[in-house]
Amino acid sequence: MTIDHVLDTRGLFCPEPVMMLHGAVREATQGQLLQVLATDPSTQRDIAKFCQFLEHDLVSSEVVQSDGQEEFHFVIKIAAAT
């Protein structure tokens, strides 16, 4: 899987990660893969709902440990222009 864009929202809290995701999606084109890195647990719910509402494909969602802290990594396949 080749990631086309990475959005690093680590250290930010709701609603900033999703607001930044809106901007990143506008800059991407249909079919591209966007990886989102986050530390806010609410992104697990918010990003899934964002993808469902705007019809993007949430390809993967995983929790990883980084420097003793949980991180949430998402890969989103961009749908038609939003």
MOPAC internal coordinates of N, CA, C and O (Angstrom, degrees):
PM7 1SCF
backbone

  N    0.0000 0     0.00 0     0.00 0    0    0    0
  C    1.4495 1     0.00 0     0.00 0    1    0    0
  C    1.5314 1   107.89 1     0.00 0    2    1    0
  O    1.2310 1   120.73 1   -54.09 1    3    2    1
  N    1.3110 1   116.20 1   125.91 1    3    2    1
  C    1.4582 1   121.71 1   179.57 1    5    3    2
  C    1.5215 1   109.44 1  -103.98 1    6    5    3
  O    1.2310 1   120.85 1   -59.69 1    7    6    5
  N    1.3253 1   115.98 1   120.31 1    7    6    5
  C    1.4622 1   122.09 1   179.83 1    9    7    6
  C    1.5310 1   108.40 1   -84.05 1   10    9    7
  O    1.2310 1   120.73 1   -50.87 1   11   10    9
  N    1.3322 1   116.21 1   129.13 1   11   10    9
  C    1.4634 1   120.92 1  -179.61 1   13   11   10
  C    1.5294 1   112.96 1   -89.87 1   14   13   11
  O    1.2310 1   120.47 1   147.33 1   15   14   13
  N    1.3300 1   116.70 1   -32.67 1   15   14   13
  C    1.4657 1   121.75 1  -178.47 1   17   15   14
  C    1.5195 1   109.07 1  -142.37 1   18   17   15
  O    1.2310 1   120.66 1   -32.10 1   19   18   17
  N    1.3426 1   116.34 1   147.90 1   19   18   17
  C    1.4603 1   121.35 1   175.48 1   21   19   18
  C    1.5231 1   107.84 1  -124.86 1   22   21   19
  O    1.2310 1   120.99 1   -50.34 1   23   22   21
  N    1.3232 1   115.71 1   129.66 1   23   22   21
  C    1.4628 1   122.04 1   176.24 1   25   23   22
  C    1.5222 1   107.05 1  -114.01 1   26   25   23
  O    1.2310 1   120.67 1   -66.33 1   27   26   25
  N    1.3230 1   116.32 1   113.67 1   27   26   25
  C    1.4626 1   122.09 1  -178.26 1   29   27   26
  C    1.5264 1   108.98 1   -98.64 1   30   29   27
  O    1.2310 1   120.56 1   -73.27 1   31   30   29
  N    1.3293 1   116.54 1   106.73 1   31   30   29
  C    1.4663 1   121.11 1   178.92 1   33   31   30
  C    1.5280 1   110.95 1  -111.69 1   34   33   31
  O    1.2310 1   120.33 1  -163.02 1   35   34   33
  N    1.3116 1   116.98 1    16.98 1   35   34   33
  C    1.4663 1   120.36 1  -179.17 1   37   35   34
  C    1.5219 1   109.80 1   -59.71 1   38   37   35
  O    1.2310 1   121.25 1   -44.54 1   39   38   37
  N    1.3275 1   115.22 1   135.46 1   39   38   37
  C    1.4572 1   121.09 1  -179.60 1   41   39   38
  C    1.5201 1   113.54 1    90.67 1   42   41   39
  O    1.2310 1   119.76 1   171.35 1   43   42   41
  N    1.3156 1   118.06 1    -8.65 1   43   42   41
  C    1.4633 1   121.66 1   179.94 1   45   43   42
  C    1.5244 1   109.93 1   -99.94 1   46   45   43
  O    1.2310 1   121.12 1   -26.59 1   47   46   45
  N    1.3247 1   115.46 1   153.41 1   47   46   45
  C    1.4605 1   121.20 1  -178.43 1   49   47   46
  C    1.5159 1   110.53 1  -120.99 1   50   49   47
  O    1.2310 1   121.59 1   -21.11 1   51   50   49
  N    1.3284 1   114.57 1   158.89 1   51   50   49
  C    1.4535 1   123.66 1   179.79 1   53   51   50
  C    1.5286 1   109.82 1   -47.97 1   54   53   51
  O    1.2310 1   119.55 1   -48.72 1   55   54   53
  N    1.3152 1   118.46 1   131.28 1   55   54   53
  C    1.4594 1   129.14 1    12.34 1   57   55   54
  C    1.5309 1   114.18 1  -101.71 1   58   57   55
  O    1.2310 1   120.03 1  -172.50 1   59   58   57
  N    1.3353 1   117.55 1     7.50 1   59   58   57
  C    1.4692 1   120.24 1  -173.34 1   61   59   58
  C    1.5251 1   115.00 1   -55.90 1   62   61   59
  O    1.2310 1   118.34 1   134.12 1   63   62   61
  N    1.3481 1   120.77 1   -45.88 1   63   62   61
  C    1.4617 1   118.34 1  -179.33 1   65   63   62
  C    1.5315 1   114.07 1   -56.89 1   66   65   63
  O    1.2310 1   120.47 1   137.67 1   67   66   65
  N    1.3263 1   116.71 1   -42.33 1   67   66   65
  C    1.4676 1   119.24 1  -178.93 1   69   67   66
  C    1.5315 1   110.40 1   -72.50 1   70   69   67
  O    1.2310 1   120.07 1   144.32 1   71   70   69
  N    1.3124 1   117.47 1   -35.68 1   71   70   69
  C    1.4738 1   119.68 1   176.47 1   73   71   70
  C    1.5324 1   109.98 1   -62.09 1   74   73   71
  O    1.2310 1   120.55 1   137.15 1   75   74   73
  N    1.3215 1   116.55 1   -42.85 1   75   74   73
  C    1.4628 1   120.24 1   178.10 1   77   75   74
  C    1.5249 1   110.87 1   -67.04 1   78   77   75
  O    1.2310 1   120.42 1   145.24 1   79   78   77
  N    1.3326 1   116.81 1   -34.76 1   79   78   77
  C    1.4528 1   121.07 1   178.34 1   81   79   78
  C    1.5293 1   111.02 1   -62.63 1   82   81   79
  O    1.2310 1   120.21 1   140.53 1   83   82   81
  N    1.3184 1   117.21 1   -39.47 1   83   82   81
  C    1.4732 1   120.62 1   176.55 1   85   83   82
  C    1.5302 1   110.13 1   -55.74 1   86   85   83
  O    1.2310 1   120.44 1   133.86 1   87   86   85
  N    1.3270 1   116.77 1   -46.14 1   87   86   85
  C    1.4669 1   120.92 1   179.68 1   89   87   86
  C    1.5105 1   112.64 1   -65.28 1   90   89   87
  O    1.2310 1   120.39 1   138.49 1   91   90   89
  N    1.3270 1   116.85 1   -41.51 1   91   90   89
  C    1.4650 1   120.71 1  -179.03 1   93   91   90
  C    1.5204 1   111.02 1   -65.41 1   94   93   91
  O    1.2310 1   120.21 1   141.78 1   95   94   93
  N    1.3335 1   117.21 1   -38.22 1   95   94   93
  C    1.4606 1   121.27 1   179.38 1   97   95   94
  C    1.5258 1   110.42 1   -64.79 1   98   97   95
  O    1.2310 1   120.51 1   141.87 1   99   98   97
  N    1.3246 1   116.62 1   -38.13 1   99   98   97
  C    1.4779 1   120.18 1   178.73 1  101   99   98
  C    1.5270 1   112.08 1   -62.63 1  102  101   99
  O    1.2310 1   120.49 1   148.97 1  103  102  101
  N    1.3273 1   116.67 1   -31.03 1  103  102  101
  C    1.4602 1   121.03 1  -178.47 1  105  103  102
  C    1.5272 1   112.64 1   -84.35 1  106  105  103
  O    1.2310 1   120.04 1   164.51 1  107  106  105
  N    1.3058 1   117.53 1   -15.49 1  107  106  105
  C    1.4696 1   121.60 1  -178.95 1  109  107  106
  C    1.5282 1   109.43 1   -90.89 1  110  109  107
  O    1.2310 1   121.48 1   -14.53 1  111  110  109
  N    1.3173 1   114.78 1   165.47 1  111  110  109
  C    1.4625 1   119.71 1   177.47 1  113  111  110
  C    1.5242 1   109.51 1  -115.17 1  114  113  111
  O    1.2310 1   121.40 1   -18.51 1  115  114  113
  N    1.3091 1   114.93 1   161.49 1  115  114  113
  C    1.4534 1   122.03 1  -176.72 1  117  115  114
  C    1.5287 1   110.54 1   -53.38 1  118  117  115
  O    1.2310 1   121.22 1   -46.08 1  119  118  117
  N    1.3321 1   115.28 1   133.92 1  119  118  117
  C    1.4595 1   121.18 1   177.50 1  121  119  118
  C    1.5168 1   114.52 1    90.30 1  122  121  119
  O    1.2310 1   119.80 1   165.03 1  123  122  121
  N    1.3389 1   117.99 1   -14.97 1  123  122  121
  C    1.4576 1   119.45 1   179.09 1  125  123  122
  C    1.5253 1   110.19 1   -72.95 1  126  125  123
  O    1.2310 1   121.41 1   -23.57 1  127  126  125
  N    1.3313 1   114.91 1   156.43 1  127  126  125
  C    1.4567 1   121.43 1   177.83 1  129  127  126
  C    1.5157 1   109.80 1  -104.77 1  130  129  127
  O    1.2310 1   121.49 1   -50.71 1  131  130  129
  N    1.3272 1   114.76 1   129.29 1  131  130  129
  C    1.4565 1   122.68 1   180.00 1  133  131  130
  C    1.5189 1   108.04 1  -116.60 1  134  133  131
  O    1.2310 1   120.27 1   -55.61 1  135  134  133
  N    1.3213 1   117.09 1   124.39 1  135  134  133
  C    1.4587 1   121.04 1   176.22 1  137  135  134
  C    1.5188 1   108.42 1   -99.35 1  138  137  135
  O    1.2310 1   120.65 1   -46.77 1  139  138  137
  N    1.3322 1   116.36 1   133.23 1  139  138  137
  C    1.4561 1   122.33 1   177.11 1  141  139  138
  C    1.5215 1   107.76 1  -115.14 1  142  141  139
  O    1.2310 1   120.84 1   -50.10 1  143  142  141
  N    1.3254 1   115.99 1   129.90 1  143  142  141
  C    1.4603 1   122.87 1   176.54 1  145  143  142
  C    1.5197 1   107.27 1  -111.43 1  146  145  143
  O    1.2310 1   119.98 1   -50.77 1  147  146  145
  N    1.3231 1   117.65 1   129.23 1  147  146  145
  C    1.4590 1   120.73 1  -175.71 1  149  147  146
  C    1.5266 1   110.75 1  -144.80 1  150  149  147
  O    1.2310 1   121.39 1   -21.00 1  151  150  149
  N    1.3391 1   114.96 1   159.00 1  151  150  149
  C    1.4598 1   120.88 1   174.33 1  153  151  150
  C    1.5284 1   111.55 1  -119.80 1  154  153  151
  O    1.2310 1   119.54 1   170.05 1  155  154  153
  N    1.3002 1   118.48 1    -9.95 1  155  154  153
  C    1.4624 1   122.66 1   179.41 1  157  155  154
  C    1.5310 1   109.20 1   -81.28 1  158  157  155
  O    1.2310 1   119.77 1   -62.72 1  159  158  157
  N    1.3383 1   118.04 1   117.28 1  159  158  157
  C    1.4705 1   120.08 1  -178.97 1  161  159  158
  C    1.5268 1   113.99 1   -57.07 1  162  161  159
  O    1.2310 1   119.56 1   152.53 1  163  162  161
  N    1.3184 1   118.45 1   -27.47 1  163  162  161
  C    1.4681 1   120.17 1  -178.99 1  165  163  162
  C    1.5282 1   112.22 1   -66.77 1  166  165  163
  O    1.2310 1   119.90 1   164.34 1  167  166  165
  N    1.3347 1   117.79 1   -15.66 1  167  166  165
  C    1.4704 1   119.11 1   178.10 1  169  167  166
  C    1.5210 1   111.36 1   -65.75 1  170  169  167
  O    1.2310 1   120.08 1   155.12 1  171  170  169
  N    1.3315 1   117.46 1   -24.88 1  171  170  169
  C    1.4686 1   119.57 1   177.83 1  173  171  170
  C    1.5260 1   110.57 1   -59.02 1  174  173  171
  O    1.2310 1   120.69 1   138.39 1  175  174  173
  N    1.2998 1   116.29 1   -41.61 1  175  174  173
  C    1.4636 1   121.56 1   178.56 1  177  175  174
  C    1.5295 1   110.57 1   -80.81 1  178  177  175
  O    1.2310 1   120.67 1   132.49 1  179  178  177
  N    1.3258 1   116.32 1   -47.51 1  179  178  177
  C    1.4642 1   121.19 1  -172.50 1  181  179  178
  C    1.5243 1   113.11 1   -64.63 1  182  181  179
  O    1.2310 1   120.03 1   137.73 1  183  182  181
  N    1.3190 1   117.54 1   -42.27 1  183  182  181
  C    1.4633 1   120.02 1  -177.53 1  185  183  182
  C    1.5268 1   110.48 1   -71.96 1  186  185  183
  O    1.2310 1   120.18 1   143.17 1  187  186  185
  N    1.3205 1   117.26 1   -36.83 1  187  186  185
  C    1.4704 1   119.71 1   176.34 1  189  187  186
  C    1.5304 1   110.08 1   -61.82 1  190  189  187
  O    1.2310 1   120.28 1   135.70 1  191  190  189
  N    1.3279 1   117.07 1   -44.30 1  191  190  189
  C    1.4712 1   120.81 1   179.25 1  193  191  190
  C    1.5245 1   111.18 1   -67.17 1  194  193  191
  O    1.2310 1   120.13 1   140.98 1  195  194  193
  N    1.3271 1   117.35 1   -39.02 1  195  194  193
  C    1.4641 1   122.24 1   177.04 1  197  195  194
  C    1.5280 1   109.65 1   -57.06 1  198  197  195
  O    1.2310 1   120.78 1   131.23 1  199  198  197
  N    1.3251 1   116.11 1   -48.77 1  199  198  197
  C    1.4700 1   120.77 1  -178.73 1  201  199  198
  C    1.5272 1   111.05 1   -64.26 1  202  201  199
  O    1.2310 1   120.50 1   136.88 1  203  202  201
  N    1.3034 1   116.65 1   -43.12 1  203  202  201
  C    1.4602 1   120.28 1  -179.76 1  205  203  202
  C    1.5230 1   110.74 1   -63.19 1  206  205  203
  O    1.2310 1   120.23 1   134.45 1  207  206  205
  N    1.3140 1   117.17 1   -45.55 1  207  206  205
  C    1.4607 1   121.88 1  -176.60 1  209  207  206
  C    1.5287 1   111.86 1   -66.07 1  210  209  207
  O    1.2310 1   120.48 1   139.24 1  211  210  209
  N    1.3434 1   116.70 1   -40.76 1  211  210  209
  C    1.4682 1   120.64 1  -176.54 1  213  211  210
  C    1.5304 1   112.72 1   -97.84 1  214  213  211
  O    1.2310 1   120.36 1  -173.94 1  215  214  213
  N    1.3249 1   116.92 1     6.06 1  215  214  213
  C    1.4554 1   124.23 1   174.62 1  217  215  214
  C    1.5272 1   114.92 1    64.49 1  218  217  215
  O    1.2310 1   120.94 1  -149.63 1  219  218  217
  N    1.3447 1   115.81 1    30.37 1  219  218  217
  C    1.4598 1   120.53 1   170.75 1  221  219  218
  C    1.5270 1   106.84 1   -85.84 1  222  221  219
  O    1.2310 1   120.43 1   -23.90 1  223  222  221
  N    1.3160 1   116.78 1   156.10 1  223  222  221
  C    1.4609 1   121.47 1  -178.80 1  225  223  222
  C    1.5217 1   109.47 1   -95.73 1  226  225  223
  O    1.2310 1   120.21 1   -63.44 1  227  226  225
  N    1.3295 1   117.21 1   116.56 1  227  226  225
  C    1.4585 1   121.34 1   174.73 1  229  227  226
  C    1.5245 1   106.92 1   -81.05 1  230  229  227
  O    1.2310 1   121.02 1   -83.53 1  231  230  229
  N    1.3203 1   115.65 1    96.47 1  231  230  229
  C    1.4596 1   122.57 1  -173.88 1  233  231  230
  C    1.5289 1   110.96 1   -69.86 1  234  233  231
  O    1.2310 1   120.58 1   137.46 1  235  234  233
  N    1.3280 1   116.51 1   -42.54 1  235  234  233
  C    1.4599 1   119.58 1   178.88 1  237  235  234
  C    1.5187 1   110.56 1  -152.26 1  238  237  235
  O    1.2310 1   121.92 1   -27.17 1  239  238  237
  N    1.3134 1   113.93 1   152.83 1  239  238  237
  C    1.4579 1   122.51 1   177.80 1  241  239  238
  C    1.5181 1   106.02 1  -146.04 1  242  241  239
  O    1.2310 1   120.28 1   -59.47 1  243  242  241
  N    1.3245 1   117.06 1   120.53 1  243  242  241
  C    1.4544 1   118.71 1  -178.70 1  245  243  242
  C    1.5187 1   111.36 1  -143.19 1  246  245  243
  O    1.2310 1   121.39 1   -26.87 1  247  246  245
  N    1.3148 1   114.94 1   153.13 1  247  246  245
  C    1.4611 1   122.40 1   175.94 1  249  247  246
  C    1.5171 1   106.60 1  -104.76 1  250  249  247
  O    1.2310 1   120.70 1   -52.65 1  251  250  249
  N    1.3353 1   116.28 1   127.35 1  251  250  249
  C    1.4621 1   121.33 1   179.62 1  253  251  250
  C    1.5254 1   108.99 1  -127.37 1  254  253  251
  O    1.2310 1   121.12 1   -24.82 1  255  254  253
  N    1.3066 1   115.46 1   155.18 1  255  254  253
  C    1.4571 1   121.25 1   175.66 1  257  255  254
  C    1.5218 1   108.73 1   -95.42 1  258  257  255
  O    1.2310 1   120.64 1   -49.72 1  259  258  257
  N    1.3315 1   116.38 1   130.28 1  259  258  257
  C    1.4629 1   121.44 1   178.01 1  261  259  258
  C    1.5224 1   107.98 1  -138.57 1  262  261  259
  O    1.2310 1   120.67 1   -63.47 1  263  262  261
  N    1.3063 1   116.32 1   116.53 1  263  262  261
  C    1.4706 1   121.81 1  -178.64 1  265  263  262
  C    1.5229 1   111.80 1    52.57 1  266  265  263
  O    1.2310 1   120.54 1  -138.46 1  267  266  265
  N    1.3371 1   116.57 1    41.54 1  267  266  265
  C    1.4520 1   121.43 1   177.74 1  269  267  266
  C    1.5152 1   115.19 1    76.25 1  270  269  267
  O    1.2310 1   120.39 1  -171.86 1  271  270  269
  N    1.3094 1   116.86 1     8.14 1  271  270  269
  C    1.4691 1   121.21 1  -178.98 1  273  271  270
  C    1.5230 1   109.70 1  -122.98 1  274  273  271
  O    1.2310 1   120.90 1   -36.52 1  275  274  273
  N    1.3320 1   115.89 1   143.48 1  275  274  273
  C    1.4576 1   119.35 1   175.94 1  277  275  274
  C    1.5145 1   110.47 1   -73.09 1  278  277  275
  O    1.2310 1   121.17 1   -44.99 1  279  278  277
  N    1.3179 1   115.37 1   135.01 1  279  278  277
  C    1.4600 1   122.10 1   171.43 1  281  279  278
  C    1.5173 1   107.83 1  -122.32 1  282  281  279
  O    1.2310 1   121.39 1   -27.82 1  283  282  281
  N    1.3128 1   114.95 1   152.18 1  283  282  281
  C    1.4492 1   121.74 1  -179.68 1  285  283  282
  C    1.5210 1   107.14 1  -117.07 1  286  285  283
  O    1.2310 1   120.86 1   -58.72 1  287  286  285
  N    1.3137 1   115.96 1   121.28 1  287  286  285
  C    1.4608 1   121.81 1  -177.59 1  289  287  286
  C    1.5228 1   108.64 1  -114.88 1  290  289  287
  O    1.2310 1   120.97 1   -50.05 1  291  290  289
  N    1.3049 1   115.74 1   129.95 1  291  290  289
  C    1.4577 1   122.83 1  -178.60 1  293  291  290
  C    1.5165 1   109.08 1  -126.49 1  294  293  291
  O    1.2310 1   120.47 1   -35.05 1  295  294  293
  N    1.3115 1   116.70 1   144.95 1  295  294  293
  C    1.4604 1   121.36 1   170.46 1  297  295  294
  C    1.5288 1   105.91 1  -123.19 1  298  297  295
  O    1.2310 1   121.55 1   -53.43 1  299  298  297
  N    1.3350 1   114.64 1   126.57 1  299  298  297
  C    1.4591 1   121.98 1  -176.51 1  301  299  298
  C    1.5141 1   108.92 1  -120.86 1  302  301  299
  O    1.2310 1   121.07 1   -49.35 1  303  302  301
  N    1.3148 1   115.56 1   130.65 1  303  302  301
  C    1.4734 1   120.43 1   173.27 1  305  303  302
  C    1.5272 1   106.77 1   -94.83 1  306  305  303
  O    1.2310 1   121.57 1   -57.16 1  307  306  305
  N    1.3192 1   114.59 1   122.84 1  307  306  305
  C    1.4683 1   121.55 1  -174.19 1  309  307  306
  C    1.5273 1   110.55 1   -72.05 1  310  309  307
  O    1.2310 1   121.36 1   -48.49 1  311  310  309
  N    1.3202 1   115.00 1   131.51 1  311  310  309
  C    1.4613 1   122.15 1   176.10 1  313  311  310
  C    1.5321 1   108.67 1   -84.09 1  314  313  311
  O    1.2310 1   120.67 1    13.35 1  315  314  313
  N    1.3043 1   116.33 1  -166.65 1  315  314  313
  C    1.4743 1   121.56 1   177.66 1  317  315  314
  C    1.5347 1   109.22 1   -57.22 1  318  317  315
  O    1.2310 1   121.03 1   -17.63 1  319  318  317
  N    1.3070 1   115.63 1   162.37 1  319  318  317
  C    1.4744 1   122.30 1  -176.97 1  321  319  318
  C    1.5208 1   111.22 1   -49.29 1  322  321  319
  O    1.2310 1   121.87 1   -43.00 1  323  322  321
  N    1.3443 1   114.02 1   137.00 1  323  322  321
  C    1.4624 1   120.34 1   179.76 1  325  323  322
  C    1.5010 1   111.08 1  -112.41 1  326  325  323
  O    1.2310 1   120.10 1   180.00 1  327  326  325

